Amino acid sequence: MTELTLENIERVLSRVRPYLQTDEGDVEVISIREGGIVNVRLLGNCRNCPLSLVTLRAGIERALMQEIPSVTRIESVN
């Protein structure tokens, strides 16, 4: 089982980022909270995109939860 650490989160995000960057977007980790909640900030075009919630849930959250089972939720902060 993969441990919930910033290094492991960044490793998973490195596989998601190319998709975000093709649309001039990106994501950064803000914090890891108790209970497996990861706070992220969407950057670039992802920040104001009408599909950002889909990107957050279906892309970023799904990838993290598959690789790091102790991730329970992703929250976007501004």
Backbone hydrogen bonds, N-H to C=O, Kabsch-Sander energy under -0.5 kcal/mol:
donor,donor_aa,acceptor,acceptor_aa,energy
2,T,67,E,-0.5
5,T,3,E,-1.4
9,I,5,T,-2.4
10,E,6,L,-2.8
11,R,7,E,-1.8
12,V,8,N,-1.9
13,L,9,I,-2.8
14,S,10,E,-1.8
15,R,12,V,-1.5
16,V,12,V,-0.8
17,R,13,L,-3.1
19,Y,16,V,-1.2
20,L,16,V,-1.3
21,Q,17,R,-3.1
22,T,18,P,-1.2
23,D,20,L,-1.1
24,E,21,Q,-1.7
25,G,20,L,-2.1
26,D,43,L,-1.3
28,E,41,R,-2.1
30,I,39,N,-3.2
31,S,39,N,-1.5
33,R,31,S,-0.5
33,R,37,I,-3.7
36,G,33,R,-1.1
37,I,33,R,-0.8
38,V,73,R,-2.5
39,N,31,S,-2.7
39,N,37,I,-0.5
40,V,75,E,-2.9
41,R,28,E,-2.6
43,L,26,D,-2.9
45,N,24,E,-2.4
46,C,43,L,-1.4
47,R,44,G,-1.2
48,N,44,G,-0.5
49,C,45,N,-0.6
52,S,49,C,-1.8
55,T,51,L,-2.3
56,L,52,S,-2.6
57,R,53,L,-2.7
58,A,54,V,-2.3
59,G,54,V,-0.8
59,G,55,T,-1.0
60,I,55,T,-2.4
61,E,56,L,-3.0
62,R,57,R,-1.2
63,A,59,G,-1.9
64,L,60,I,-2.4
65,M,61,E,-2.8
66,Q,62,R,-2.0
67,E,63,A,-1.7
68,I,64,L,-3.0
71,V,68,I,-2.4
72,T,36,G,-2.2
72,T,70,S,-0.5
73,R,36,G,-1.3
75,E,38,V,-2.5
77,V,40,V,-2.7
